[in-house]
């Protein structure tokens, strides 16, 4: 970050970068990270049912805030080390306080490193946490759009350890709504601006999307930033049953360990995240929907209609394409135009090393991948789920399935998303 002075920008940038990197070294090598715990309450009763662990650098440090620490750590190549240090600090504080279920502990994790094995010296601490704590890991949509394959690969590791997933900052960015079906969170955390700012159409879209998710999957809704009685009233109106904010107290150095009163609700428990037996979207859908035979011309028309439907979803829409052959320039141009209107556009296929425009994400189908010789389009939004998947039979004839079953569509879409390459800068 560049200071607003008359000094030479390059001199300031280098000096600041070196100073921040040295400060990060001091914090990590000296074990100077600390954790504070913000209570999460049941709105109906005011009882504390969980705590969110918030990492902090030393008092007075330019890296006091976790956002700045992680920014510097990424530049220094130490983000995995910092992420594990934050997790370890949170767990040690919980153990020292005697925190136990039914209280839950929310811990922020950088999603793209969620699957990185723990350092050996932390394994005993993690074994204790898995056995003794009800853990909830908070992820953001930002990392999913940047590194979808890495994030989606890491989530099963978390759930296999008995961890629930919370999607953070829902409503701060339309992508958080569009990408809920890919993370399938047990908990959605409404961004604080939804309870603090005046209602508008964007807020209404968030309420509709979260309600659809909560009704269909039993997802728990939690509101952040509740600082006044008016904020509390808004949080309830938005459908939140739990919340956090200064109205319920400032973050504390140690979570209170006493058991909540009788009848206090437990937060959502994790469910099994079993991968489907199918290897490709066509295999997945064709197991439930009888394939039909058609020529490519009909499939092109059906795909164009699906693209129109996801464009109508606007900023909450996701379009994923499995291309039977590398797209032509005019097709790339169409996908580029779509990317200006929806949350995410991805194209995967054999021979696709990269999209010609950074707005469109690409993924390569490797030799031996069952997706070779298949074709498909998946469109997903909070209120739309459709998949058109096909497998070549002979010449211009294809076996195809069309489904609007959200479970099937979400599974097919995740298979394509898992093949998307990390974002280029």
PyMOL commands that set and color helices and strands:
alter all, ss='L'
color gray80, all
select helices_A, chain A and resi 9-29+66-76+79-97+111-113+120-132+141-146+148-160+174-178+180-183+193-196+201-217+229-237+246-248+281-286+296-316+329-339+406-417
alter helices_A, ss='H'
color red, helices_A
select strands_A, chain A and resi 34-42+48-56+104-108+134-139+164-170+187-190+220-223+242-243+292-295+318-322+344-349+361-364+374-381+384-394+397-403
alter strands_A, ss='S'
color yellow, strands_A
deselect
rebuild
show_as cartoon
